Amino acid sequence: MANLYEVDGFYGTRNRGTIFVYETYSGKRWYCVEGSCNINCTYDEINEGCNVERLSDIDTMSSRDGIYSTRELYDFVIS
């Protein structure tokens, strides 16, 4: 099973949000803020209190609908 987790973090100018993360076996971390259509990928660590604006993204995708769970994030990335 994939490594799926969520942390409390920030985006923008310190807006609080839940960050959903799917970590692959190669160390890539796909993530998005709850409700967002923007899914990004980084090798950076994503921990509690993370500000996603400071992550170094290496890839990005967009969904038509917002992502509201780690399972939805995983299903979107692998599809």
C-alpha positions in Angstrom: 0.0 0.0 0.0 1.1 3.5 -0.7 2.3 5.8 2.2 -0.7 8.2 2.6 -0.9 10.8 5.3 -2.2 14.2 6.2 -0.7 17.1 8.2 -1.9 20.5 9.4 -0.1 23.2 7.5 -0.3 26.5 5.7 -0.6 28.0 2.3 -0.5 31.6 1.0 -0.2 34.2 3.7 -0.6 31.8 6.6 -3.9 30.3 5.7 -4.4 27.1 7.7 -5.3 23.9 5.8 -5.0 20.2 5.9 -2.3 18.9 3.5 -2.9 15.5 1.9 0.3 13.6 1.0 1.0 10.5 -1.1 4.6 9.4 -0.8 5.9 7.0 -3.4 8.5 4.4 -3.0 11.0 6.5 -4.9 10.7 9.4 -2.4 8.4 11.6 -4.4 5.7 13.3 -2.4 2.5 14.3 -4.2 0.4 16.7 -2.1 -2.5 19.1 -2.1 -4.3 21.3 0.3 -7.8 20.0 1.2 -10.3 21.2 -1.4 -7.7 22.3 -3.9 -7.6 21.3 -7.6 -3.8 21.8 -7.6 -1.7 18.7 -7.0 2.1 19.2 -6.7 5.1 16.9 -6.4 8.3 17.5 -4.3 11.1 15.6 -2.8 11.0 17.9 0.3 9.8 16.7 3.6 6.2 17.5 4.5 5.7 17.7 8.2 3.2 19.2 10.7 3.1 23.0 10.3 4.5 22.9 6.8 4.1 25.9 4.6 3.5 24.5 1.1 4.6 27.8 -0.5 8.2 26.9 0.6 8.3 23.5 -1.0 10.4 23.0 -4.1 7.9 21.4 -6.6 9.2 19.2 -9.4 5.8 18.5 -11.1 2.2 19.6 -11.0 -1.2 18.4 -12.1 -4.8 19.8 -11.9 -8.0 18.0 -11.2 -11.5 19.2 -12.3 -12.8 18.7 -8.8 -11.2 19.5 -5.4 -9.4 16.8 -3.5 -10.9 16.0 0.0 -9.0 13.0 1.2 -5.7 11.1 0.9 -7.5 8.4 -1.0 -8.8 10.9 -3.6 -5.3 12.2 -3.9 -3.9 8.7 -4.4 -6.6 7.7 -6.9 -6.0 10.9 -8.9 -2.2 10.6 -9.1 -2.2 6.9 -10.1 -5.0 7.3 -12.8 
